[in-house]
């Protein structure tokens, strides 16, 4: 039953991903992405990662999609871009590049071997919860990358505030 659910979620996620990038209407893409995020949360639940499933629904299906919709309604999408003849000729080059990338990816998947097991084995994670194991890993082993990511986000927020600040010269 679990394998059947996994294949269902995996196939729907792949199909929705393809449909999202090929949809003509960007609002339809956002709505399809909402369904995709819920199916991703289902995959996380199958892996007994309840915290990641909740974060997937709250952050991605909630906040990120609202941001996408806000940008879509803010940007004028009435003008359609006309494709130049150069882009039409370059289509075959893009297809060849995609095929080469796919072949490289498949060769990597075939030659993939599992490395040595880390500190957090399946048994250890089942003893403690996923959330506790993830918290211990983030705040002990990966504290430096976590702090660097926080600093990068701080710089982005300060930069956004600096760009958004307007000086009133007439006041």
C-alpha positions, 0 to 999 in steps of 0.5 A: 500500500505504501509503495502504491501511494509513493508511486501515485504521489511521485507520478503526480508530482512529475506530471504536475511539474511538466504541466506547470512549465508548459501551461500558457496561463501563469495563474493556472501554473500557480494553481497547479503548483498548489496541488504539486506542493500538497502532493510533495507534503504527501511524499514527506508524510510517507517518509514519516517526516511530519514536520517537513510536510507541515512546513511544505504546506504552510511555507510553500503552499501558503506564503510562496504561492501568495507571493507568486500570485502577487507578482503575477498580478503586479506585472503586466502580462498582456503583452506577448513576446514575439519569438525571433527567428534566432530563437526558432533556430536555437530550439534544436540546440536546446533539445540537444542540450536537454538530451545530453543533460538527461543522458548525463543524469542517467549515467550518474544514477546508474553509477550511484552507490551509497556511501558510508552511513552517517551519524543519523542512522534510520534506527537512531532517527526512529528512536528520536523524532525527525524534527529532533534529529533535524534540529540537532543536525542543524544546530550542531553539525551544520551551525556554520552554514546555518549562520551564513544562510541567516546572514545572507538573508539579513543582507537581502532584507537590508538591501530590499529595504534600502531599495524600497526607501524613497526620499521625498525631495519636495517635503 
